[in-house]
Structure formats: C-alpha cells, structure tokens
Amino acid sequence: MLKIQGLHKKYGNYHALDGLDMELKDGALFGFVGPNGAGKTTTIKIMTGLLKPDQGTVELDGKDMLGNTMDLRRRIGYVPDHFGLYDNLKVSEYMEFFAACYHLEGFEARKRARSLLEQVGLGDRMDAFVDGLSRGMQQRLCLARALIHDPELLIMDEPTAGLDPRTHLEFRQMVWELHEQGKTILLSSHNLAELSELCTDIGIIDAGKMVLSGSMDEIMERIYTSKQIIISVHDEMEKALAFLKESPMVRTISICEKDIMVGFTGDEHRESELLKQMIEAGIPVRGFMREPGSLESIFMQITDHNEEKVVLSYEDESGL
Ligand SMILES: Nc1ncnc2c1ncn2[C@@H]1O[C@H](COP(=O)(O)OP(=O)(O)OP(=O)(O)O)[C@@H](O)[C@H]1O
C-alpha cells in the first residue's frame, strides 16, 4: 500500500533521516518502533504531507504522493503526538468542524460524528467541552477526528504516551477492532514490547534508517535463528568440532570455555535433527540449547550503538 524509498531529511546539519526505506502492506497493523530521536515523527510528518523530505519517494498504491498531498490527506487519517485540540469547542462541534474540512456537513456530518464518538466510547460526551476531557478521552477524540473521512490508512504517532494502564488497554482494544474492520494502521512507539503484542508487522528505525522490518512471524524466526546453539560435550571435543564443520546448516563455530557456540541457520525442527545426528555419530552431548533471547533484547542491541549488531550481521550474511 505505502512504499517509502531513500528518504533523507536534514535539520540544519543534523541528518534526521538517512536513506529510510519502508513498506506498509495493505491491511497491516504496523508497529513503527525506535528510540527517542530515531526519526519516527519526521518520517510520519513526511508520510502525511506535513513536511518535505530533502530526497526520496513516498508512494501510495504505486502513485507518487509527495507532489499530491491533497490526495494523500484524503486517504490518510493522522493522530499526531501532540493533539492540538480546540479547547473552547464542544466535542460535537469539534467533530463537525473537522467533518466540514472534508466537505461533510449537516445531517450526514452529525450522523458520522455521533457514530465515531460512540465507537471510541465518547457517545455520552457530545456536549462536553474539549478541555474538560481527560487525556485518555482527548486521545480517543483525536482518533475519532482522524476517522471522520473514513481513511484507508490510519497513522498514529506515539498514541499511548501518557495513558494510564487501563486507558492504554482500552485504546489497544480499539485499535485492534479498527484493524479487524479492515483499516491499515501504523502506530509509532519507543516501546517494542507494547507493539509486538498488538501488531502484525514491525519496523525498527534507528538513527534515521530502517534497521529491521517484516511480519512478526518473520522477525521472531530471524531472532530465533540469529541466536547461537550452545553445545557441551563430554570429552570428544575434536570429534564434535569435525562433525559440526561438515554440517551444512552450521554457519559459524567458536569455543567458549568448555562449550561450543554454533551459529545455525535452521529452525527448531532442524535443530533437533542436528542433535539426533550428533548422538547417532557417537558424540557424547551433555548440553544442547539455543541462547536465550527476545525481541526486546534484540531491540536493545540494535539501538545500543556500543554493542555489536547481531541481527544486522545475521541479515547481511543470510541475505534475508
Ligand atoms: N524541527 C526540528 N529542528 C531541528 N531538529 C529537529 C527538528 N525536529 C526533529 N529534530 C531532530 O531530529 C531527530 C529526529 O526527531 P524525531 O522527532 O523525528 O524523532 P522521534 O523518533 O520521533 O523521537 P521521539 O520518540 O523522541 O519523538 C531528533 O534528534 C530531533 O531532535
């Protein structure tokens, strides 16, 4: 649906986006994750036509959008990180104001506003003033506003920042329902754990570049296979090493104290095959396990610039 290629954006001498590529598939619930200052908001502002990049393309269904921001805005609903609400309006007036921006007026506008407000749980707040709403309610109002023109793609920048746990949970439920109803959704956050439970796809941005992206299943598989297998054998170390060198799925072998660390490209099934073959070859295996690791630990490694980037080196080698 949305394809971004080679985005560059500088603020003065600071390179906020440095050749960012990104693809958002039709129907995806995409988690756009990165540490503070990684370039999420800058990317989102370019996607929504609010900021011009120095270089790069943004296409929606194969059509260039940078020169066609009116079309872009018709097809996208945007919830910014700062709500920018008009405090002195009533909730219903606020919704009707935005409906009018999309040429929706009168009965149709009121009907659509009421239906959206009910959907986000603000049906009983039509006559309340916007500035009297709690932060969670203002967030939901912003969401209703972003849906007023029934956009195909909904983009939300850090939507859960500052929400208490209960409101947070309700918000996630709402996002999930919108996704079930067929909306393509992009949510940004610096909290990977939060998005990994909700999203179908994840893109991790760091220092203005997309460093890892794909469906949750693909990413979990990559993470799993990027972890080494730790094998310990009773004596017979040489025999074990000779065997492993011949195994086609073994990518790297190193020795750490008495353990053999094996970079292995196979899945869980292949992993148990390897163990079986080692035992059948008469190697006295005492221990055999994958290194523990999680999406969160990989995120920390990717975004900690002092550490080796495990997933990236794996990606480079495997060509995935
Ligand atoms: N208008 C601006 N002028 C100068 N620098 C800017 C401007 N907007 C953003 N930046 C800088 O560009 C970098 C990327 O900012 P951006 O807001 O896109 O990151 P982000 O990933 O959304 O961060 P956060 O999670 O903190 O909101 C940051 O270092 C930020 O300080």
The ligand as a Gaussian input file, in Angstrom:
#p B3LYP/6-31G(d) Opt

LIG

0 1
 N       12.308000      20.993000      13.695000
 C       13.459000      20.425000      14.058000
 N       14.609000      21.141000      14.093000
 C       15.776000      20.583000      14.446000
 N       15.912000      19.274000      14.797000
 C       14.802000      18.516000      14.798000
 C       13.523000      19.056000      14.430000
 N       12.606000      18.061000      14.514000
 C       13.283000      16.949000      14.926000
 N       14.587000      17.236000      15.090000
 C       15.636000      16.294000      15.498000
 O       15.641000      15.225000      14.569000
 C       15.804000      13.954000      15.236000
 C       14.626000      13.070000      14.911000
 O       13.480000      13.607000      15.539000
 P       12.061000      12.888000      15.506000
 O       11.125000      13.750000      16.282000
 O       11.713000      12.559000      14.111000
 O       12.405000      11.539000      16.300000
 P       11.429000      10.541000      17.035000
 O       11.931000       9.158000      16.720000
 O       10.011000      10.818000      16.717000
 O       11.737000      10.851000      18.553000
 P       10.746000      10.862000      19.837000
 O       10.414000       9.433000      20.134000
 O       11.626000      11.474000      20.888000
 O        9.575000      11.694000      19.492000
 C       15.927000      14.288000      16.711000
 O       17.295000      14.327000      17.045000
 C       15.315000      15.676000      16.845000
 O       15.916000      16.407000      17.887000

